């Protein structure tokens, strides 16, 4: 009786697979056993755990359990310490409050009124509109006139300062420039302050000057500040 070669080959393969599986299982078992050497099963009994933890703590100097009386004493001492600290802070706050109350109130400096030069102000008034020269001074090659203007009339007034005429005591016309003066004065409005500048080269031997200004475009007002002293 002849054995089929296919069946024989199948049997050989099965035998080899079974042998390889057996060898793999033995090797895995050996490797697992060697890896688990020294590993013990944990003790699940609570009494044993408690005894072992007490033994380890006594040997290693770890956690020490306090009695209830000692815990209460510690808590009481901390509470008393916080209370004393709070009282000390309250005392410090009271002292600061008292000291601040005892400090005299700082007085605000009084507003110093501008000291006018002799002969000033030189004032011109027309139809409720005032133009006054408060002071004069020389600075940087110019004569500076501090001018204050205010409208107490019922209607607003407009000005064009190219119509400002400045003449000296010899009748000569001077060329001024203005800064800060308003182009319009509102009715019953506040006072406005500006500056009129005149080059000092035009003021040789001049002791007094005069300003004349009219409104624009109506030209109904005529403000004349006469004989303003400018002698150095």
Phi and psi in degrees as GROMACS dihedral restraints (atoms count N, CA, C in turn):
[ dihedral_restraints ]
;  ai    aj    ak    al  type     phi  dphi    fc
    3     4     5     6     1   -88.5    20    10
    4     5     6     7     1   139.8    20    10
    6     7     8     9     1   -92.2    20    10
    7     8     9    10     1   130.0    20    10
    9    10    11    12     1   -65.1    20    10
   10    11    12    13     1   136.1    20    10
   12    13    14    15     1   -66.2    20    10
   13    14    15    16     1   -31.5    20    10
   15    16    17    18     1   -68.3    20    10
   16    17    18    19     1   -42.2    20    10
   18    19    20    21     1   -66.0    20    10
   19    20    21    22     1   -39.4    20    10
   21    22    23    24     1   -63.5    20    10
   22    23    24    25     1   -42.3    20    10
   24    25    26    27     1   -65.1    20    10
   25    26    27    28     1   -37.9    20    10
   27    28    29    30     1   -64.5    20    10
   28    29    30    31     1   -42.1    20    10
   30    31    32    33     1   -64.0    20    10
   31    32    33    34     1   -40.6    20    10
   33    34    35    36     1   -63.8    20    10
   34    35    36    37     1   -41.9    20    10
   36    37    38    39     1   -64.7    20    10
   37    38    39    40     1   -40.8    20    10
   39    40    41    42     1   -62.5    20    10
   40    41    42    43     1   -41.9    20    10
   42    43    44    45     1   -63.6    20    10
   43    44    45    46     1   -42.2    20    10
   45    46    47    48     1   -64.6    20    10
   46    47    48    49     1   -40.5    20    10
   48    49    50    51     1   -64.9    20    10
   49    50    51    52     1   -41.0    20    10
   51    52    53    54     1   -65.0    20    10
   52    53    54    55     1   -38.4    20    10
   54    55    56    57     1   -66.9    20    10
   55    56    57    58     1   -42.8    20    10
   57    58    59    60     1   -64.5    20    10
   58    59    60    61     1   -39.6    20    10
   60    61    62    63     1   -62.8    20    10
   61    62    63    64     1   -40.7    20    10
   63    64    65    66     1   -64.8    20    10
   64    65    66    67     1   -43.3    20    10
   66    67    68    69     1   -63.3    20    10
   67    68    69    70     1   -41.2    20    10
   69    70    71    72     1   -63.7    20    10
   70    71    72    73     1   -40.2    20    10
   72    73    74    75     1   -64.2    20    10
   73    74    75    76     1   -42.2    20    10
   75    76    77    78     1   -64.4    20    10
   76    77    78    79     1   -43.1    20    10
   78    79    80    81     1   -63.9    20    10
   79    80    81    82     1   -41.5    20    10
   81    82    83    84     1   -63.1    20    10
   82    83    84    85     1   -40.3    20    10
   84    85    86    87     1   -64.3    20    10
   85    86    87    88     1   -41.7    20    10
   87    88    89    90     1   -65.1    20    10
   88    89    90    91     1   -43.6    20    10
   90    91    92    93     1   -64.7    20    10
   91    92    93    94     1   -41.1    20    10
   93    94    95    96     1   -65.1    20    10
   94    95    96    97     1   -39.6    20    10
   96    97    98    99     1   -65.1    20    10
   97    98    99   100     1   -41.7    20    10
   99   100   101   102     1   -67.6    20    10
  100   101   102   103     1   -33.3    20    10
  102   103   104   105     1   -71.7    20    10
  103   104   105   106     1   -30.3    20    10
  105   106   107   108     1   -93.5    20    10
  106   107   108   109     1     8.1    20    10
  108   109   110   111     1   -64.7    20    10
  109   110   111   112     1   134.9    20    10
  111   112   113   114     1    87.0    20    10
  112   113   114   115     1    -7.5    20    10
  114   115   116   117     1   -91.6    20    10
  115   116   117   118     1   125.5    20    10
  117   118   119   120     1  -112.6    20    10
  118   119   120   121     1   160.3    20    10
  120   121   122   123     1   -74.7    20    10
  121   122   123   124     1   130.4    20    10
  123   124   125   126     1   -65.4    20    10
  124   125   126   127     1   143.7    20    10
  126   127   128   129     1   -83.6    20    10
  127   128   129   130     1   116.2    20    10
  129   130   131   132     1   -88.3    20    10
  130   131   132   133     1     1.6    20    10
  132   133   134   135     1   -81.0    20    10
  133   134   135   136     1   126.6    20    10
  135   136   137   138     1   -66.6    20    10
  136   137   138   139     1   -33.3    20    10
  138   139   140   141     1   -66.2    20    10
  139   140   141   142     1   -37.3    20    10
  141   142   143   144     1   -68.1    20    10
  142   143   144   145     1   -41.0    20    10
  144   145   146   147     1   -61.5    20    10
  145   146   147   148     1   -43.6    20    10
  147   148   149   150     1   -63.7    20    10
  148   149   150   151     1   -42.4    20    10
  150   151   152   153     1   -65.7    20    10
  151   152   153   154     1   -42.4    20    10
  153   154   155   156     1   -67.4    20    10
  154   155   156   157     1   -38.5    20    10
  156   157   158   159     1   -65.3    20    10
  157   158   159   160     1   -38.3    20    10
  159   160   161   162     1   -65.2    20    10
  160   161   162   163     1   -39.3    20    10
  162   163   164   165     1   -65.9    20    10
  163   164   165   166     1   -44.6    20    10
  165   166   167   168     1   -64.5    20    10
  166   167   168   169     1   -40.1    20    10
  168   169   170   171     1   -67.0    20    10
  169   170   171   172     1   -36.9    20    10
  171   172   173   174     1   -69.5    20    10
  172   173   174   175     1   -33.5    20    10
  174   175   176   177     1   -77.6    20    10
  175   176   177   178     1   -39.3    20    10
  177   178   179   180     1   -93.1    20    10
  178   179   180   181     1    -2.4    20    10
  180   181   182   183     1    68.5    20    10
  181   182   183   184     1    39.1    20    10
  183   184   185   186     1   -88.3    20    10
  184   185   186   187     1  -130.7    20    10
  186   187   188   189     1   -71.2    20    10
  187   188   189   190     1   132.7    20    10
  189   190   191   192     1  -117.0    20    10
  190   191   192   193     1   123.1    20    10
  192   193   194   195     1   -77.8    20    10
  193   194   195   196     1   134.3    20    10
  195   196   197   198     1   -96.1    20    10
  196   197   198   199     1   155.9    20    10
  198   199   200   201     1   -78.2    20    10
  199   200   201   202     1   160.5    20    10
  201   202   203   204     1   -63.1    20    10
  202   203   204   205     1   -39.1    20    10
  204   205   206   207     1   -62.9    20    10
  205   206   207   208     1   -40.7    20    10
  207   208   209   210     1   -66.5    20    10
  208   209   210   211     1   -39.9    20    10
  210   211   212   213     1   -61.9    20    10
  211   212   213   214     1   -43.4    20    10
  213   214   215   216     1   -63.2    20    10
  214   215   216   217     1   -39.4    20    10
  216   217   218   219     1   -62.5    20    10
  217   218   219   220     1   -42.6    20    10
  219   220   221   222     1   -64.8    20    10
  220   221   222   223     1   -44.3    20    10
  222   223   224   225     1   -62.8    20    10
  223   224   225   226     1   -42.0    20    10
  225   226   227   228     1   -62.7    20    10
  226   227   228   229     1   -42.1    20    10
  228   229   230   231     1   -63.3    20    10
  229   230   231   232     1   -39.6    20    10
  231   232   233   234     1   -67.1    20    10
  232   233   234   235     1   -40.8    20    10
  234   235   236   237     1   -62.0    20    10
  235   236   237   238     1   -43.8    20    10
  237   238   239   240     1   -64.1    20    10
  238   239   240   241     1   -37.4    20    10
  240   241   242   243     1   -65.0    20    10
  241   242   243   244     1   -41.7    20    10
  243   244   245   246     1   -65.4    20    10
  244   245   246   247     1   -37.8    20    10
  246   247   248   249     1   -63.9    20    10
  247   248   249   250     1   -42.5    20    10
  249   250   251   252     1   -64.5    20    10
  250   251   252   253     1   -40.6    20    10
  252   253   254   255     1   -63.4    20    10
  253   254   255   256     1   -40.4    20    10
  255   256   257   258     1   -64.4    20    10
  256   257   258   259     1   -39.5    20    10
  258   259   260   261     1   -63.7    20    10
  259   260   261   262     1   -40.8    20    10
  261   262   263   264     1   -63.2    20    10
  262   263   264   265     1   -40.0    20    10
  264   265   266   267     1   -64.2    20    10
  265   266   267   268     1   -40.3    20    10
  267   268   269   270     1   -62.8    20    10
  268   269   270   271     1   -39.5    20    10
  270   271   272   273     1   -64.1    20    10
  271   272   273   274     1   -40.6    20    10
  273   274   275   276     1   -63.9    20    10
  274   275   276   277     1   -40.8    20    10
  276   277   278   279     1   -64.0    20    10
  277   278   279   280     1   -40.7    20    10
  279   280   281   282     1   -63.7    20    10
  280   281   282   283     1   -40.6    20    10
  282   283   284   285     1   -64.2    20    10
  283   284   285   286     1   -41.5    20    10
  285   286   287   288     1   -64.6    20    10
  286   287   288   289     1   -38.9    20    10
  288   289   290   291     1   -64.9    20    10
  289   290   291   292     1   -43.2    20    10
  291   292   293   294     1   -65.0    20    10
  292   293   294   295     1   -40.9    20    10
  294   295   296   297     1   -65.8    20    10
  295   296   297   298     1   -37.8    20    10
  297   298   299   300     1   -67.5    20    10
  298   299   300   301     1   -34.1    20    10
  300   301   302   303     1   -69.1    20    10
  301   302   303   304     1   -34.5    20    10
  303   304   305   306     1   -75.1    20    10
  304   305   306   307     1   -20.2    20    10
  306   307   308   309     1   -67.6    20    10
  307   308   309   310     1   133.7    20    10
  309   310   311   312     1   -67.7    20    10
  310   311   312   313     1   142.6    20    10
  312   313   314   315     1   -67.7    20    10
  313   314   315   316     1   133.5    20    10
  315   316   317   318     1   -73.7    20    10
  316   317   318   319     1   128.2    20    10
  318   319   320   321     1   -86.2    20    10
  319   320   321   322     1   136.1    20    10
  321   322   323   324     1   -70.2    20    10
  322   323   324   325     1   140.4    20    10
  324   325   326   327     1   -63.1    20    10
  325   326   327   328     1   137.4    20    10
  327   328   329   330     1   -68.6    20    10
  328   329   330   331     1   146.9    20    10
  330   331   332   333     1   -70.3    20    10
  331   332   333   334     1   122.6    20    10
  333   334   335   336     1   -85.3    20    10
  334   335   336   337     1   120.8    20    10
  336   337   338   339     1   -73.8    20    10
  337   338   339   340     1   144.8    20    10
  339   340   341   342     1   -67.9    20    10
  340   341   342   343     1   129.7    20    10
  342   343   344   345     1   -81.9    20    10
  343   344   345   346     1   121.6    20    10
  345   346   347   348     1   -83.6    20    10
  346   347   348   349     1   147.0    20    10
  348   349   350   351     1   -73.6    20    10
  349   350   351   352     1   157.8    20    10
  351   352   353   354     1   -59.2    20    10
  352   353   354   355     1   132.8    20    10
  354   355   356   357     1    89.3    20    10
  355   356   357   358     1     2.0    20    10
  357   358   359   360     1  -118.7    20    10
  358   359   360   361     1   154.2    20    10
  360   361   362   363     1   -82.0    20    10
  361   362   363   364     1   157.2    20    10
  363   364   365   366     1  -104.4    20    10
  364   365   366   367     1   116.1    20    10
  366   367   368   369     1  -116.1    20    10
  367   368   369   370     1   142.4    20    10
  369   370   371   372     1  -124.4    20    10
  370   371   372   373     1   137.4    20    10
  372   373   374   375     1  -133.9    20    10
  373   374   375   376     1   134.3    20    10
  375   376   377   378     1  -156.7    20    10
  376   377   378   379     1   122.3    20    10
  378   379   380   381     1    54.7    20    10
  379   380   381   382     1    39.7    20    10
  381   382   383   384     1    81.5    20    10
  382   383   384   385     1    -1.3    20    10
  384   385   386   387     1  -100.9    20    10
  385   386   387   388     1   131.4    20    10
  387   388   389   390     1  -115.9    20    10
  388   389   390   391     1   135.6    20    10
  390   391   392   393     1  -128.5    20    10
  391   392   393   394     1   119.6    20    10
  393   394   395   396     1  -130.7    20    10
  394   395   396   397     1   137.0    20    10
  396   397   398   399     1   -91.5    20    10
  397   398   399   400     1   113.6    20    10
  399   400   401   402     1   -82.7    20    10
  400   401   402   403     1   -36.6    20    10
  402   403   404   405     1  -164.8    20    10
  403   404   405   406     1   164.8    20    10
  405   406   407   408     1  -133.9    20    10
  406   407   408   409     1   150.5    20    10
  408   409   410   411     1  -159.3    20    10
  409   410   411   412     1   156.0    20    10
  411   412   413   414     1  -100.6    20    10
  412   413   414   415     1   133.4    20    10
  414   415   416   417     1  -156.3    20    10
  415   416   417   418     1   125.9    20    10
  417   418   419   420     1    57.6    20    10
  418   419   420   421     1    38.7    20    10
  420   421   422   423     1    80.7    20    10
  421   422   423   424     1    12.5    20    10
  423   424   425   426     1  -131.8    20    10
  424   425   426   427     1   152.7    20    10
  426   427   428   429     1   -96.3    20    10
  427   428   429   430     1   122.2    20    10
  429   430   431   432     1  -108.0    20    10
  430   431   432   433     1   123.0    20    10
  432   433   434   435     1  -108.3    20    10
  433   434   435   436     1   122.3    20    10
  435   436   437   438     1   -85.5    20    10
  436   437   438   439     1   118.0    20    10
  438   439   440   441     1  -118.1    20    10
  439   440   441   442     1   134.0    20    10
  441   442   443   444     1  -116.7    20    10
  442   443   444   445     1   134.8    20    10
  444   445   446   447     1  -130.6    20    10
  445   446   447   448     1   143.4    20    10
  447   448   449   450     1  -153.6    20    10
  448   449   450   451     1   143.6    20    10
  450   451   452   453     1  -115.9    20    10
  451   452   453   454     1   112.8    20    10
  453   454   455   456     1  -104.4    20    10
  454   455   456   457     1    10.8    20    10
  456   457   458   459     1   -82.2    20    10
  457   458   459   460     1  -176.5    20    10
  459   460   461   462     1   -89.2    20    10
  460   461   462   463     1   -17.7    20    10
  462   463   464   465     1  -119.9    20    10
  463   464   465   466     1   147.0    20    10
  465   466   467   468     1   -71.2    20    10
  466   467   468   469     1   153.4    20    10
  468   469   470   471     1  -129.7    20    10
  469   470   471   472     1   136.4    20    10
  471   472   473   474     1  -110.3    20    10
  472   473   474   475     1   150.4    20    10
  474   475   476   477     1  -132.3    20    10
  475   476   477   478     1   149.3    20    10
  477   478   479   480     1  -124.5    20    10
  478   479   480   481     1   111.4    20    10
  480   481   482   483     1   -78.4    20    10
  481   482   483   484     1    -0.1    20    10
  483   484   485   486     1   -71.2    20    10
  484   485   486   487     1   -14.8    20    10
  486   487   488   489     1   -87.8    20    10
  487   488   489   490     1     2.3    20    10
  489   490   491   492     1   -75.1    20    10
  490   491   492   493     1   120.3    20    10
  492   493   494   495     1  -103.5    20    10
  493   494   495   496     1   130.0    20    10
  495   496   497   498     1  -123.9    20    10
  496   497   498   499     1   125.3    20    10
  498   499   500   501     1  -129.1    20    10
  499   500   501   502     1   150.1    20    10
  501   502   503   504     1   -94.7    20    10
  502   503   504   505     1  -178.3    20    10
  504   505   506   507     1   -73.9    20    10
  505   506   507   508     1    -1.8    20    10
  507   508   509   510     1  -106.1    20    10
  508   509   510   511     1     6.6    20    10
  510   511   512   513     1    84.4    20    10
  511   512   513   514     1     7.1    20    10
  513   514   515   516     1   -85.5    20    10
  514   515   516   517     1   145.4    20    10
  516   517   518   519     1   -88.5    20    10
  517   518   519   520     1   132.8    20    10
  519   520   521   522     1  -107.8    20    10
  520   521   522   523     1   159.3    20    10
  522   523   524   525     1  -106.3    20    10
  523   524   525   526     1   102.0    20    10
  525   526   527   528     1   -94.1    20    10
  526   527   528   529     1   166.7    20    10
  528   529   530   531     1  -133.3    20    10
  529   530   531   532     1   146.6    20    10
  531   532   533   534     1  -117.6    20    10
  532   533   534   535     1   156.2    20    10
  534   535   536   537     1  -150.4    20    10
  535   536   537   538     1   128.0    20    10
  537   538   539   540     1    85.4    20    10
  538   539   540   541     1    -6.1    20    10
  540   541   542   543     1   -78.7    20    10
  541   542   543   544     1   141.4    20    10
  543   544   545   546     1   -76.2    20    10
  544   545   546   547     1   144.9    20    10
  546   547   548   549     1   -81.0    20    10
  547   548   549   550     1   -16.8    20    10
  549   550   551   552     1  -144.7    20    10
  550   551   552   553     1   133.1    20    10
  552   553   554   555     1  -105.0    20    10
  553   554   555   556     1   115.5    20    10
  555   556   557   558     1   -71.2    20    10
  556   557   558   559     1   155.7    20    10
  558   559   560   561     1   -65.9    20    10
  559   560   561   562     1   135.5    20    10
  561   562   563   564     1    50.0    20    10
  562   563   564   565     1    39.7    20    10
  564   565   566   567     1   -96.2    20    10
  565   566   567   568     1   179.2    20    10
  567   568   569   570     1   -76.4    20    10
  568   569   570   571     1   173.4    20    10
  570   571   572   573     1   -83.2    20    10
  571   572   573   574     1   143.2    20    10
  573   574   575   576     1  -117.9    20    10
  574   575   576   577     1   144.5    20    10
  576   577   578   579     1  -123.8    20    10
  577   578   579   580     1   137.6    20    10
  579   580   581   582     1  -148.4    20    10
  580   581   582   583     1  -170.3    20    10
  582   583   584   585     1  -132.3    20    10
  583   584   585   586     1   139.5    20    10
  585   586   587   588     1  -113.4    20    10
  586   587   588   589     1   124.5    20    10
  588   589   590   591     1  -111.1    20    10
  589   590   591   592     1   138.8    20    10
  591   592   593   594     1  -133.6    20    10
  592   593   594   595     1   128.1    20    10
  594   595   596   597     1   -60.7    20    10
  595   596   597   598     1   136.0    20    10
  597   598   599   600     1   -68.3    20    10
  598   599   600   601     1   -20.0    20    10
  600   601   602   603     1   -64.0    20    10
  601   602   603   604     1   -20.0    20    10
  603   604   605   606     1   -91.9    20    10
  604   605   606   607     1     1.7    20    10
  606   607   608   609     1  -115.2    20    10
  607   608   609   610     1    29.1    20    10
  609   610   611   612     1   -65.9    20    10
  610   611   612   613     1   128.3    20    10
  612   613   614   615     1    59.2    20    10
  613   614   615   616     1    24.3    20    10
  615   616   617   618     1   -99.0    20    10
  616   617   618   619     1   130.2    20    10
  618   619   620   621     1  -108.0    20    10
  619   620   621   622     1   -28.2    20    10
  621   622   623   624     1  -142.1    20    10
  622   623   624   625     1   149.3    20    10
  624   625   626   627     1  -133.6    20    10
  625   626   627   628     1   167.7    20    10
  627   628   629   630     1  -134.9    20    10
  628   629   630   631     1   145.6    20    10
  630   631   632   633     1  -115.3    20    10
  631   632   633   634     1   140.6    20    10
  633   634   635   636     1  -138.1    20    10
  634   635   636   637     1   131.1    20    10
  636   637   638   639     1  -142.7    20    10
  637   638   639   640     1   140.1    20    10
  639   640   641   642     1  -125.9    20    10
  640   641   642   643     1   159.1    20    10
  642   643   644   645     1   -76.7    20    10
  643   644   645   646     1   167.3    20    10
  645   646   647   648     1  -135.4    20    10
  646   647   648   649     1   135.4    20    10
  648   649   650   651     1   -95.4    20    10
  649   650   651   652     1    -4.9    20    10
  651   652   653   654     1   -66.3    20    10
  652   653   654   655     1   -35.5    20    10
  654   655   656   657     1    56.3    20    10
  655   656   657   658     1    45.1    20    10
  657   658   659   660     1   -93.9    20    10
  658   659   660   661     1   -23.0    20    10
  660   661   662   663     1   -95.1    20    10
  661   662   663   664     1   152.6    20    10
  663   664   665   666     1  -142.3    20    10
  664   665   666   667     1   101.6    20    10
  666   667   668   669     1   -99.2    20    10
  667   668   669   670     1   122.0    20    10
  669   670   671   672     1  -129.6    20    10
  670   671   672   673     1   112.9    20    10
  672   673   674   675     1  -101.5    20    10
  673   674   675   676     1   107.2    20    10
  675   676   677   678     1  -103.8    20    10
  676   677   678   679     1   150.2    20    10
  678   679   680   681     1    56.2    20    10
  679   680   681   682     1    55.3    20    10
  681   682   683   684     1   -82.6    20    10
  682   683   684   685     1   120.2    20    10
  684   685   686   687     1   -72.5    20    10
  685   686   687   688     1   127.5    20    10
  687   688   689   690     1  -129.3    20    10
  688   689   690   691     1    12.4    20    10
  690   691   692   693     1   -67.9    20    10
  691   692   693   694     1   137.2    20    10
